[in-house]
Amino acid sequence: MYVPAILLGSIKASYSEIKRRIIEMDDENLTVAMLEQLIKYMPEQEQISQLAALKDEYDMLAEPEQFGVVVSTCSNGSVIDDMEYNLARQRQN
């Protein structure tokens, strides 16, 4: 998983809260800069799907992989697509 632990720690929210912010397009708590960094380091959808298979081993995973497991349940589509849509929407405002 490529999302650096420092980036995840800088958001200062639980992984499930970050997931909620992505799904709900919460621009107050998920800034353009945060979205840009998440998109930059987020693995491909295929890798996210592989991480979903590790959900039973969640406690044994490193923090970035734990984040991947949490966001793997985001939506029917790609997590990255959701974030890119949110980023484009924020830039228009």
Stockholm file with secondary structure:
# STOCKHOLM 1.0

chainA/1-93         MYVPAILLGSIKASYSEIKRRIIEMDDENLTVAMLEQLIKYMPEQEQISQLAALKDEYDMLAEPEQFGVVVSTCSNGSVIDDMEYNLARQRQN
#=GR chainA/1-93 SS CCSCHHHHHHHTSCHHHHHHHHHTTCTTTSCHHHHHHHHHHCCCHHHHHHHHTTGGGGGGSCHHHHHHHHHTTSCSSCHHHHHHHHHHHHHHC
#=GC SS_cons        CCSCHHHHHHHTSCHHHHHHHHHTTCTTTSCHHHHHHHHHHCCCHHHHHHHHTTGGGGGGSCHHHHHHHHHTTSCSSCHHHHHHHHHHHHHHC
//
